[in-house]
Amino acid sequence: MPPDSLPEFQFLVFDGFSNMVLANAMEPLRDVKMRAISTGFGWTVTTLDGGQVTSSSGLQISPDRAFDPENPGKRLMLVAGYHVRDLATPALAAALRKAARNAEQIIAVDSATWLLASAGLLDGQKATIHWQELDEFAETFPEIEVSTSRFVHSGPFATCGGASTTLDLMLDLIKDLFGAAAAFNASTMFLYDAERQNAIRRGAGQLAGNAPRALLAALDVMSANIESPLSTGEVASRSLISERTLHRVFHQELKMSPGKYYQMLRLQRAQHLALETRLPLEQIALRCGFSSAPSLSRAIRNEYGSPIRQYSRRTE
């Protein structure tokens, strides 16, 4: 199979996998595909023998096909959970070494890092694994620099330790592959803070730790004023903080300016309306604070590289 025709991601799923880990790996990709951010983007699901595998909670999934180490996709993702030592056979190690010669990147989530390590692929690399395995992993594989980071990139490998960190890793990969806007959309779709479940506070789930209350207030102000956007100064004033403080906390907590965040909220709303309603683009533009449909279209194209009409229901 020519490299250009390989799927962007291939999942190799093992018995005992975590439903939550697999969902956190796959659903952000579904968001990218749904928004038509990358033409022809896709993934396949494989198992070692092409048969069903059963999750740790008893859910069975059927793969698209059996795993072929000669065709592992551009990015091969190993998804393993319990009983990983039993999975680490010489045959699997040989298959993974062959796959490593054919894939651009191999990603191991949850306990699957153990499989890469058993194949000798992580010698001299930095890696992490599920926290319950960290100590024994470090003792078993002294050639590997073991990290407690949420996820680790090292050479052609990426590793992470559990369900929430899988989502972190996927958002990081999406940002590298498809841009900050795609990662932003996926993060606001799937992340939230359980202590601050406010329907209008879009994107608050990205916040690390206990975010400043003033920043949360600013998020609410922005989310409540999509149709008639406010200036940065007005947002700061309504949030009871200075404009300088607003810029500082946005860069600190969200790694972007308040103006950038605000525009992405509006574009995200426009995408949602285009995907889920049959409103004319002119109406969508006005509802999202743009002066006209062409103005909205330019903003969408500049941010995502594709026209909003590409995924508008009115073109069906």
BALOBA-1460 file (C-alpha; in Angstrom, 3 decimals):
// residues 316
<rec num="1" residu="m" x="0.000" y="0.000" z="0.000"/>
<rec num="2" residu="p" x="1.553" y="3.351" z="-0.965"/>
<rec num="3" residu="p" x="2.357" y="5.579" z="2.062"/>
<rec num="4" residu="d" x="-0.015" y="8.328" z="0.911"/>
<rec num="5" residu="s" x="-2.942" y="5.887" z="0.922"/>
<rec num="6" residu="l" x="-2.363" y="4.628" z="4.464"/>
<rec num="7" residu="p" x="-5.011" y="5.589" z="7.024"/>
<rec num="8" residu="e" x="-3.906" y="8.415" z="9.291"/>
<rec num="9" residu="f" x="-4.456" y="6.223" z="12.369"/>
<rec num="10" residu="q" x="-4.697" y="2.484" z="12.895"/>
<rec num="11" residu="f" x="-5.842" y="1.073" z="16.226"/>
<rec num="12" residu="l" x="-4.540" y="-2.288" z="17.408"/>
<rec num="13" residu="v" x="-6.859" y="-3.266" z="20.255"/>
<rec num="14" residu="f" x="-6.219" y="-6.070" z="22.739"/>
<rec num="15" residu="d" x="-8.469" y="-8.037" z="25.098"/>
<rec num="16" residu="g" x="-8.869" y="-6.272" z="28.426"/>
<rec num="17" residu="f" x="-8.785" y="-2.779" z="26.935"/>
<rec num="18" residu="s" x="-10.577" y="0.096" z="28.657"/>
<rec num="19" residu="n" x="-13.713" y="1.419" z="26.953"/>
<rec num="20" residu="m" x="-12.911" y="4.901" z="28.212"/>
<rec num="21" residu="v" x="-9.361" y="4.827" z="26.878"/>
<rec num="22" residu="l" x="-10.497" y="3.716" z="23.423"/>
<rec num="23" residu="a" x="-13.268" y="6.319" z="23.339"/>
<rec num="24" residu="n" x="-10.894" y="9.084" z="24.421"/>
<rec num="25" residu="a" x="-8.538" y="8.083" z="21.626"/>
<rec num="26" residu="m" x="-11.149" y="7.756" z="18.903"/>
<rec num="27" residu="e" x="-13.789" y="10.416" z="19.594"/>
<rec num="28" residu="p" x="-11.477" y="13.417" z="19.085"/>
<rec num="29" residu="l" x="-10.613" y="11.958" z="15.672"/>
<rec num="30" residu="r" x="-14.311" y="11.627" z="14.927"/>
<rec num="31" residu="d" x="-14.679" y="15.330" z="15.688"/>
<rec num="32" residu="v" x="-11.898" y="16.144" z="13.196"/>
<rec num="33" residu="k" x="-13.547" y="13.961" z="10.558"/>
<rec num="34" residu="m" x="-17.032" y="15.368" z="11.212"/>
<rec num="35" residu="r" x="-15.791" y="18.899" z="10.666"/>
<rec num="36" residu="a" x="-14.091" y="17.893" z="7.400"/>
<rec num="37" residu="i" x="-10.854" y="19.455" z="8.631"/>
<rec num="38" residu="s" x="-8.731" y="16.987" z="6.652"/>
<rec num="39" residu="t" x="-9.840" y="15.559" z="3.309"/>
<rec num="40" residu="g" x="-9.719" y="11.767" z="3.241"/>
<rec num="41" residu="f" x="-8.823" y="11.526" z="6.919"/>
<rec num="42" residu="g" x="-9.726" y="8.239" z="8.564"/>
<rec num="43" residu="w" x="-8.734" y="5.297" z="10.733"/>
<rec num="44" residu="t" x="-9.095" y="1.538" z="10.970"/>
<rec num="45" residu="v" x="-9.534" y="-0.799" z="13.930"/>
<rec num="46" residu="t" x="-7.574" y="-4.053" z="13.998"/>
<rec num="47" residu="t" x="-6.948" y="-6.977" z="16.316"/>
<rec num="48" residu="l" x="-4.137" y="-9.496" z="16.143"/>
<rec num="49" residu="d" x="-6.215" y="-12.228" z="14.497"/>
<rec num="50" residu="g" x="-9.117" y="-10.201" z="13.113"/>
<rec num="51" residu="g" x="-11.498" y="-11.566" z="15.736"/>
<rec num="52" residu="q" x="-13.544" y="-9.770" z="18.367"/>
<rec num="53" residu="v" x="-11.891" y="-8.441" z="21.506"/>
<rec num="54" residu="t" x="-13.537" y="-7.868" z="24.870"/>
<rec num="55" residu="s" x="-13.009" y="-4.839" z="27.072"/>
<rec num="56" residu="s" x="-12.369" y="-4.918" z="30.810"/>
<rec num="57" residu="s" x="-16.094" y="-4.257" z="31.349"/>
<rec num="58" residu="g" x="-17.259" y="-6.947" z="28.923"/>
<rec num="59" residu="l" x="-17.967" y="-4.858" z="25.821"/>
<rec num="60" residu="q" x="-17.094" y="-6.690" z="22.605"/>
<rec num="61" residu="i" x="-15.945" y="-4.919" z="19.467"/>
<rec num="62" residu="s" x="-15.425" y="-6.279" z="15.974"/>
<rec num="63" residu="p" x="-12.404" y="-4.956" z="14.063"/>
<rec num="64" residu="d" x="-12.220" y="-3.861" z="10.457"/>
<rec num="65" residu="r" x="-9.554" y="-6.476" z="9.790"/>
<rec num="66" residu="a" x="-6.615" y="-8.386" z="11.231"/>
<rec num="67" residu="f" x="-3.442" y="-6.507" z="12.083"/>
<rec num="68" residu="d" x="-0.788" y="-6.573" z="9.365"/>
<rec num="69" residu="p" x="2.620" y="-5.259" z="10.493"/>
<rec num="70" residu="e" x="3.472" y="-4.543" z="6.866"/>
<rec num="71" residu="n" x="0.573" y="-2.057" z="6.721"/>
<rec num="72" residu="p" x="0.285" y="-0.458" z="10.164"/>
<rec num="73" residu="g" x="-1.040" y="2.918" z="9.038"/>
<rec num="74" residu="k" x="0.840" y="6.162" z="9.378"/>
<rec num="75" residu="r" x="0.239" y="6.214" z="13.117"/>
<rec num="76" residu="l" x="-0.277" y="2.911" z="14.883"/>
<rec num="77" residu="m" x="-2.022" y="3.144" z="18.249"/>
<rec num="78" residu="l" x="-1.809" y="0.232" z="20.673"/>
<rec num="79" residu="v" x="-4.718" y="0.001" z="23.123"/>
<rec num="80" residu="a" x="-4.205" y="-2.488" z="25.950"/>
<rec num="81" residu="g" x="-5.443" y="-2.685" z="29.518"/>
<rec num="82" residu="y" x="-5.359" y="-5.661" z="31.849"/>
<rec num="83" residu="h" x="-3.111" y="-8.751" z="31.592"/>
<rec num="84" residu="v" x="-0.602" y="-6.911" z="29.427"/>
<rec num="85" residu="r" x="2.244" y="-9.230" z="30.469"/>
<rec num="86" residu="d" x="0.372" y="-12.181" z="28.990"/>
<rec num="87" residu="l" x="0.066" y="-10.277" z="25.713"/>
<rec num="88" residu="a" x="3.803" y="-9.596" z="25.458"/>
<rec num="89" residu="t" x="4.733" y="-12.676" z="23.437"/>
<rec num="90" residu="p" x="7.796" y="-13.081" z="21.188"/>
<rec num="91" residu="a" x="5.473" y="-13.190" z="18.170"/>
<rec num="92" residu="l" x="3.896" y="-9.858" z="19.065"/>
<rec num="93" residu="a" x="7.310" y="-8.324" z="19.726"/>
<rec num="94" residu="a" x="8.472" y="-9.361" z="16.256"/>
<rec num="95" residu="a" x="5.300" y="-7.965" z="14.690"/>
<rec num="96" residu="l" x="5.709" y="-4.636" z="16.493"/>
<rec num="97" residu="r" x="9.337" y="-4.339" z="15.429"/>
<rec num="98" residu="k" x="8.261" y="-4.886" z="11.836"/>
<rec num="99" residu="a" x="5.420" y="-2.368" z="12.209"/>
<rec num="100" residu="a" x="7.887" y="0.187" z="13.589"/>
<rec num="101" residu="r" x="9.778" y="0.022" z="10.296"/>
<rec num="102" residu="n" x="6.624" y="0.817" z="8.334"/>
<rec num="103" residu="a" x="4.762" y="3.355" z="10.489"/>
<rec num="104" residu="e" x="5.667" y="6.996" z="10.959"/>
<rec num="105" residu="q" x="4.723" y="6.853" z="14.629"/>
<rec num="106" residu="i" x="3.626" y="4.284" z="17.200"/>
<rec num="107" residu="i" x="1.452" y="5.416" z="20.095"/>
<rec num="108" residu="a" x="0.881" y="3.291" z="23.197"/>
<rec num="109" residu="v" x="-1.887" y="4.155" z="25.643"/>
<rec num="110" residu="d" x="-2.774" y="2.840" z="29.092"/>
<rec num="111" residu="s" x="-0.647" y="-0.281" z="29.718"/>
<rec num="112" residu="a" x="0.311" y="-0.819" z="26.057"/>
<rec num="113" residu="t" x="3.675" y="0.862" z="26.670"/>
<rec num="114" residu="w" x="4.677" y="-2.480" z="28.188"/>
<rec num="115" residu="l" x="4.269" y="-4.127" z="24.782"/>
<rec num="116" residu="l" x="6.581" y="-1.654" z="23.061"/>
<rec num="117" residu="a" x="9.114" y="-2.040" z="25.849"/>
<rec num="118" residu="s" x="8.993" y="-5.840" z="25.633"/>
<rec num="119" residu="a" x="9.776" y="-5.562" z="21.927"/>
<rec num="120" residu="g" x="12.878" y="-3.502" z="22.719"/>
<rec num="121" residu="l" x="11.520" y="-0.513" z="20.845"/>
<rec num="122" residu="l" x="11.758" y="1.906" z="23.763"/>
<rec num="123" residu="d" x="15.365" y="1.224" z="24.755"/>
<rec num="124" residu="g" x="17.060" y="4.591" z="25.169"/>
<rec num="125" residu="q" x="13.719" y="6.390" z="24.869"/>
<rec num="126" residu="k" x="11.603" y="8.241" z="27.407"/>
<rec num="127" residu="a" x="8.155" y="6.796" z="28.156"/>
<rec num="128" residu="t" x="5.285" y="6.640" z="30.605"/>
<rec num="129" residu="i" x="2.620" y="4.059" z="31.445"/>
<rec num="130" residu="h" x="-0.456" y="3.677" z="33.657"/>
<rec num="131" residu="w" x="0.429" y="4.796" z="37.179"/>
<rec num="132" residu="q" x="-0.271" y="1.348" z="38.652"/>
<rec num="133" residu="e" x="2.468" y="-0.101" z="36.440"/>
<rec num="134" residu="l" x="5.091" y="2.634" z="36.826"/>
<rec num="135" residu="d" x="7.272" y="1.107" z="39.544"/>
<rec num="136" residu="e" x="7.432" y="-2.392" z="38.105"/>
<rec num="137" residu="f" x="7.837" y="-0.985" z="34.593"/>
<rec num="138" residu="a" x="10.889" y="1.001" z="35.709"/>
<rec num="139" residu="e" x="12.381" y="-2.069" z="37.407"/>
<rec num="140" residu="t" x="11.701" y="-4.356" z="34.442"/>
<rec num="141" residu="f" x="13.000" y="-1.997" z="31.759"/>
<rec num="142" residu="p" x="16.004" y="-0.073" z="33.158"/>
<rec num="143" residu="e" x="17.030" y="0.923" z="29.625"/>
<rec num="144" residu="i" x="14.005" y="3.218" z="29.422"/>
<rec num="145" residu="e" x="13.796" y="6.664" z="30.999"/>
<rec num="146" residu="v" x="10.496" y="6.361" z="32.851"/>
<rec num="147" residu="s" x="8.472" y="9.555" z="33.254"/>
<rec num="148" residu="t" x="5.473" y="10.481" z="35.380"/>
<rec num="149" residu="s" x="4.330" y="13.061" z="32.811"/>
<rec num="150" residu="r" x="0.764" y="12.831" z="31.528"/>
<rec num="151" residu="f" x="2.088" y="11.891" z="28.094"/>
<rec num="152" residu="v" x="5.504" y="11.637" z="26.479"/>
<rec num="153" residu="h" x="6.814" y="12.092" z="22.942"/>
<rec num="154" residu="s" x="10.161" y="10.399" z="22.353"/>
<rec num="155" residu="g" x="11.472" y="9.812" z="18.856"/>
<rec num="156" residu="p" x="8.809" y="8.047" z="16.768"/>
<rec num="157" residu="f" x="6.926" y="6.952" z="19.890"/>
<rec num="158" residu="a" x="4.269" y="8.547" z="22.072"/>
<rec num="159" residu="t" x="3.027" y="7.071" z="25.339"/>
<rec num="160" residu="c" x="0.474" y="7.968" z="27.997"/>
<rec num="161" residu="g" x="-0.889" y="6.441" z="31.149"/>
<rec num="162" residu="g" x="-4.679" y="6.292" z="31.252"/>
<rec num="163" residu="a" x="-8.050" y="7.537" z="30.061"/>
<rec num="164" residu="s" x="-7.759" y="11.257" z="30.779"/>
<rec num="165" residu="t" x="-4.162" y="11.384" z="29.601"/>
<rec num="166" residu="t" x="-5.163" y="9.634" z="26.384"/>
<rec num="167" residu="l" x="-7.462" y="12.556" z="25.659"/>
<rec num="168" residu="d" x="-4.639" y="14.983" z="26.459"/>
<rec num="169" residu="l" x="-2.334" y="13.141" z="24.083"/>
<rec num="170" residu="m" x="-4.901" y="13.014" z="21.285"/>
<rec num="171" residu="l" x="-5.538" y="16.753" z="21.527"/>
<rec num="172" residu="d" x="-1.794" y="17.339" z="21.331"/>
<rec num="173" residu="l" x="-1.515" y="15.104" z="18.252"/>
<rec num="174" residu="i" x="-4.500" y="16.800" z="16.606"/>
<rec num="175" residu="k" x="-2.909" y="20.184" z="17.229"/>
<rec num="176" residu="d" x="0.311" y="19.047" z="15.532"/>
<rec num="177" residu="l" x="-1.469" y="17.387" z="12.600"/>
<rec num="178" residu="f" x="-4.429" y="19.677" z="11.951"/>
<rec num="179" residu="g" x="-3.758" y="22.905" z="13.837"/>
<rec num="180" residu="a" x="-4.766" y="24.651" z="17.036"/>
<rec num="181" residu="a" x="-8.320" y="25.289" z="15.840"/>
<rec num="182" residu="a" x="-9.021" y="21.576" z="15.384"/>
<rec num="183" residu="a" x="-7.620" y="20.793" z="18.829"/>
<rec num="184" residu="f" x="-9.642" y="23.626" z="20.347"/>
<rec num="185" residu="n" x="-12.869" y="22.297" z="18.832"/>
<rec num="186" residu="a" x="-12.214" y="18.783" z="20.091"/>
<rec num="187" residu="s" x="-11.292" y="19.993" z="23.568"/>
<rec num="188" residu="t" x="-14.428" y="22.074" z="23.989"/>
<rec num="189" residu="m" x="-16.517" y="19.179" z="22.668"/>
<rec num="190" residu="f" x="-15.218" y="16.580" z="25.111"/>
<rec num="191" residu="l" x="-13.689" y="18.328" z="28.121"/>
<rec num="192" residu="y" x="-15.462" y="19.937" z="31.047"/>
<rec num="193" residu="d" x="-14.929" y="20.607" z="34.727"/>
<rec num="194" residu="a" x="-17.393" y="18.599" z="36.795"/>
<rec num="195" residu="e" x="-17.424" y="21.249" z="39.512"/>
<rec num="196" residu="r" x="-18.349" y="23.955" z="37.004"/>
<rec num="197" residu="q" x="-20.888" y="22.292" z="34.737"/>
<rec num="198" residu="n" x="-22.279" y="25.425" z="33.149"/>
<rec num="199" residu="a" x="-23.807" y="24.921" z="29.717"/>
<rec num="200" residu="i" x="-22.685" y="28.268" z="28.383"/>
<rec num="201" residu="r" x="-19.117" y="28.112" z="29.635"/>
<rec num="202" residu="r" x="-17.669" y="26.657" z="26.451"/>
<rec num="203" residu="g" x="-14.074" y="25.559" z="26.729"/>
<rec num="204" residu="a" x="-13.748" y="25.792" z="30.502"/>
<rec num="205" residu="g" x="-12.733" y="22.139" z="30.524"/>
<rec num="206" residu="q" x="-9.351" y="23.104" z="29.138"/>
<rec num="207" residu="l" x="-8.459" y="24.922" z="32.325"/>
<rec num="208" residu="a" x="-5.714" y="23.435" z="34.436"/>
<rec num="209" residu="g" x="-6.408" y="23.018" z="38.147"/>
<rec num="210" residu="n" x="-8.498" y="25.652" z="39.870"/>
<rec num="211" residu="a" x="-8.699" y="28.437" z="37.317"/>
<rec num="212" residu="p" x="-9.064" y="32.042" z="38.496"/>
<rec num="213" residu="r" x="-12.679" y="32.977" z="39.112"/>
<rec num="214" residu="a" x="-12.205" y="36.115" z="37.037"/>
<rec num="215" residu="l" x="-11.256" y="33.995" z="34.038"/>
<rec num="216" residu="l" x="-14.334" y="31.822" z="34.459"/>
<rec num="217" residu="a" x="-16.404" y="34.992" z="34.583"/>
<rec num="218" residu="a" x="-14.794" y="36.147" z="31.324"/>
<rec num="219" residu="l" x="-15.652" y="32.832" z="29.670"/>
<rec num="220" residu="d" x="-19.269" y="33.286" z="30.704"/>
<rec num="221" residu="v" x="-19.317" y="36.855" z="29.392"/>
<rec num="222" residu="m" x="-17.933" y="35.762" z="26.021"/>
<rec num="223" residu="s" x="-20.262" y="32.779" z="25.726"/>
<rec num="224" residu="a" x="-23.276" y="34.963" z="26.500"/>
<rec num="225" residu="n" x="-22.321" y="37.495" z="23.822"/>
<rec num="226" residu="i" x="-21.716" y="35.475" z="20.654"/>
<rec num="227" residu="e" x="-24.234" y="37.317" z="18.469"/>
<rec num="228" residu="s" x="-23.033" y="40.783" z="19.495"/>
<rec num="229" residu="p" x="-19.339" y="40.405" z="20.336"/>
<rec num="230" residu="l" x="-17.801" y="42.699" z="22.909"/>
<rec num="231" residu="s" x="-14.403" y="44.347" z="22.772"/>
<rec num="232" residu="t" x="-11.667" y="42.883" z="24.949"/>
<rec num="233" residu="g" x="-11.968" y="45.913" z="27.209"/>
<rec num="234" residu="e" x="-15.705" y="45.357" z="27.625"/>
<rec num="235" residu="v" x="-15.146" y="41.682" z="28.458"/>
<rec num="236" residu="a" x="-12.606" y="42.674" z="31.102"/>
<rec num="237" residu="s" x="-14.905" y="45.325" z="32.541"/>
<rec num="238" residu="r" x="-17.865" y="42.948" z="32.836"/>
<rec num="239" residu="s" x="-15.560" y="40.357" z="34.398"/>
<rec num="240" residu="l" x="-14.427" y="42.913" z="37.002"/>
<rec num="241" residu="i" x="-10.763" y="42.688" z="36.052"/>
<rec num="242" residu="s" x="-8.347" y="44.870" z="34.122"/>
<rec num="243" residu="e" x="-7.717" y="44.250" z="30.439"/>
<rec num="244" residu="r" x="-4.076" y="43.522" z="31.240"/>
<rec num="245" residu="t" x="-5.093" y="40.857" z="33.748"/>
<rec num="246" residu="l" x="-7.510" y="39.366" z="31.222"/>
<rec num="247" residu="h" x="-4.706" y="38.931" z="28.684"/>
<rec num="248" residu="r" x="-2.395" y="37.469" z="31.303"/>
<rec num="249" residu="v" x="-4.786" y="34.814" z="32.619"/>
<rec num="250" residu="f" x="-5.884" y="33.769" z="29.126"/>
<rec num="251" residu="h" x="-2.300" y="33.215" z="28.038"/>
<rec num="252" residu="q" x="-1.537" y="31.445" z="31.310"/>
<rec num="253" residu="e" x="-4.568" y="29.144" z="31.386"/>
<rec num="254" residu="l" x="-5.579" y="28.721" z="27.730"/>
<rec num="255" residu="k" x="-2.341" y="29.490" z="25.880"/>
<rec num="256" residu="m" x="-4.003" y="32.041" z="23.613"/>
<rec num="257" residu="s" x="-5.189" y="35.642" z="23.639"/>
<rec num="258" residu="p" x="-8.744" y="36.461" z="24.776"/>
<rec num="259" residu="g" x="-9.504" y="37.790" z="21.287"/>
<rec num="260" residu="k" x="-8.396" y="34.513" z="19.695"/>
<rec num="261" residu="y" x="-10.439" y="32.457" z="22.137"/>
<rec num="262" residu="y" x="-13.506" y="34.635" z="21.581"/>
<rec num="263" residu="q" x="-13.300" y="34.298" z="17.801"/>
<rec num="264" residu="m" x="-12.885" y="30.536" z="18.023"/>
<rec num="265" residu="l" x="-16.000" y="30.327" z="20.196"/>
<rec num="266" residu="r" x="-17.913" y="32.196" z="17.495"/>
<rec num="267" residu="l" x="-16.506" y="30.033" z="14.703"/>
<rec num="268" residu="q" x="-17.302" y="26.898" z="16.658"/>
<rec num="269" residu="r" x="-20.883" y="28.089" z="17.058"/>
<rec num="270" residu="a" x="-21.064" y="28.790" z="13.324"/>
<rec num="271" residu="q" x="-19.790" y="25.297" z="12.529"/>
<rec num="272" residu="h" x="-22.388" y="23.784" z="14.814"/>
<rec num="273" residu="l" x="-25.225" y="25.720" z="13.182"/>
<rec num="274" residu="a" x="-23.983" y="24.778" z="9.715"/>
<rec num="275" residu="l" x="-23.788" y="21.108" z="10.663"/>
<rec num="276" residu="e" x="-26.991" y="20.796" z="12.672"/>
<rec num="277" residu="t" x="-29.446" y="23.275" z="11.135"/>
<rec num="278" residu="r" x="-30.624" y="24.406" z="7.713"/>
<rec num="279" residu="l" x="-30.228" y="28.083" z="8.427"/>
<rec num="280" residu="p" x="-28.899" y="30.156" z="5.508"/>
<rec num="281" residu="l" x="-25.270" y="31.179" z="5.880"/>
<rec num="282" residu="e" x="-26.248" y="34.837" z="6.147"/>
<rec num="283" residu="q" x="-28.363" y="34.026" z="9.212"/>
<rec num="284" residu="i" x="-25.602" y="31.886" z="10.711"/>
<rec num="285" residu="a" x="-23.144" y="34.737" z="10.234"/>
<rec num="286" residu="l" x="-25.389" y="37.220" z="12.022"/>
<rec num="287" residu="r" x="-26.043" y="34.818" z="14.898"/>
<rec num="288" residu="c" x="-22.302" y="34.417" z="15.394"/>
<rec num="289" residu="g" x="-21.366" y="38.074" z="15.306"/>
<rec num="290" residu="f" x="-20.198" y="38.385" z="11.696"/>
<rec num="291" residu="s" x="-21.407" y="41.165" z="9.436"/>
<rec num="292" residu="s" x="-22.100" y="38.923" z="6.440"/>
<rec num="293" residu="a" x="-21.845" y="35.396" z="5.070"/>
<rec num="294" residu="p" x="-18.661" y="36.252" z="3.097"/>
<rec num="295" residu="s" x="-17.078" y="37.602" z="6.285"/>
<rec num="296" residu="l" x="-17.873" y="34.369" z="8.121"/>
<rec num="297" residu="s" x="-16.672" y="32.259" z="5.193"/>
<rec num="298" residu="r" x="-13.328" y="34.069" z="5.119"/>
<rec num="299" residu="a" x="-12.849" y="33.571" z="8.855"/>
<rec num="300" residu="i" x="-13.708" y="29.861" z="8.604"/>
<rec num="301" residu="r" x="-11.391" y="29.340" z="5.640"/>
<rec num="302" residu="n" x="-8.540" y="31.229" z="7.319"/>
<rec num="303" residu="e" x="-8.866" y="29.169" z="10.492"/>
<rec num="304" residu="y" x="-9.691" y="25.719" z="9.136"/>
<rec num="305" residu="g" x="-8.560" y="25.813" z="5.514"/>
<rec num="306" residu="s" x="-11.950" y="24.746" z="4.153"/>
<rec num="307" residu="p" x="-15.176" y="26.633" z="3.341"/>
<rec num="308" residu="i" x="-18.119" y="26.476" z="5.701"/>
<rec num="309" residu="r" x="-20.328" y="25.285" z="2.832"/>
<rec num="310" residu="q" x="-18.278" y="22.079" z="2.746"/>
<rec num="311" residu="y" x="-20.193" y="20.799" z="5.738"/>
<rec num="312" residu="s" x="-23.379" y="22.852" z="5.589"/>
<rec num="313" residu="r" x="-26.623" y="20.838" z="5.678"/>
<rec num="314" residu="r" x="-28.093" y="23.207" z="3.086"/>
<rec num="315" residu="t" x="-25.757" y="21.732" z="0.462"/>
<rec num="316" residu="e" x="-27.151" y="18.211" z="0.932"/>
